[in-house]
Every structure is written in C-alpha cells, then in structure tokens.
Amino acid sequence: MRAIKTIGHSNQAVERFVDLLKAGGVALLVDVRSMPYSRRFPQFGKERLAKSLAEAGIAYSHEGAALGGKPERGGSYDSLATRPAFQDALDRLIAAAHHTTLCLMCAEKEPLDCHRTVLVSRRLAERGVAIGHLLADGRVRPHLEVEEALLARGGGPDLFEDRAARLARAYQARERAMKRT
C-alpha cells in the first residue's frame, strides 16, 4: 500500500498548490472539508478546484460528509470516528491507496491545526497506514514526527501511561484547543 498524504490549501495560489501535489506524486485529491468552499480563497471551491486538478491530471473526490470534522454540539472527534460512515470512508481510502497515491485535503496549513490530522490521519495511522503531510515549503513531514511533536506539547514521558494512552490524551487536548480558536 502507498502512503496516504495530506495537505492544507491555506492561502496558496492554486498553481503552487497543484505543483505541491504533483511533486508529491498525488493522483487523487480527497477533499475532507465538511463545506468544500472558501469565501476568502474561491480557487479552492469544490468545482473550481476540481477543474484545476483535472487540468493537471489529478482526480478529485469529496468525502466531507463522512470525514468532515464538524461534531455536533457537545460531540467529539472520538464520537465522529465511531460512525459507520466514517469507518467505511477509511476503508475506501485504504483500498484506493493500494493502487493510487492519494492526498487528503483541508484548509489549514499546519497538520496539527486540522481535523485531517487530529481526526482522520490519526485513525488511519492506528490501522497501520503510513501518512506523510505535504507542507507549504515542499517538505513531507512523516505522521510519526507530527505525533511526537504533539506528545512533546504535553510534557515528557509518563511512567504510568504507555505511548498510546499519552497520545490519545494529547489528541483530545489538541481537539479542545482547536475548538477554542
């Protein structure tokens, strides 16, 4: 299986964005935004983006209904991740990654500021999928590095918790912080 990549469109020109995807070998962009439009950056609206990608030979798919990061009031990413539609979408991503290089896209530039990492990539990594985050400067940051940075925010190792428990706690803290901004 090929690694699944992620990217945030941020405020980039669409040409630069497409260049980053091409440099990453991406053949399919999977949009995980609940609302696939941007008032501030209309070039990343669903239809315009799909057209720009098609001109570059990159396919487009929208999975925001299943993989979007908008929990109901009082809900959490943990609750979203248990929905059958979410699990089915992860299965589709994993199946597609066996024959194509795909990239999950949302708006936020930094992986830890976005549900594509805190919700979706986390669950893919738990299933053993390799994840690489395409950064605006052209580098690829392995998901393990992102998780280590997340753990470092919460202080050092805990003698009474294993890495998985510390990581779960760190992801929950990151989600709470994201909701405040």
Secondary structure, DSSP 4 states (H G I P E B T S, - for coil): -PPEEEEE-TT--HHHHHHHHHHTT-SEEEE--SS---SS-GGGSHHHHHHHHHHTT-EEEE-HHHH---PPTT--HHHHHTSHHHHHHHHHHHHHHTTS-EEEEES-SSGGGSHIIIIIIHHHHHTT--EEEEPTTS-EEEHHHHHHHHHHHT-S--TTS-HHHHHHHHHHHHHHHHHH-
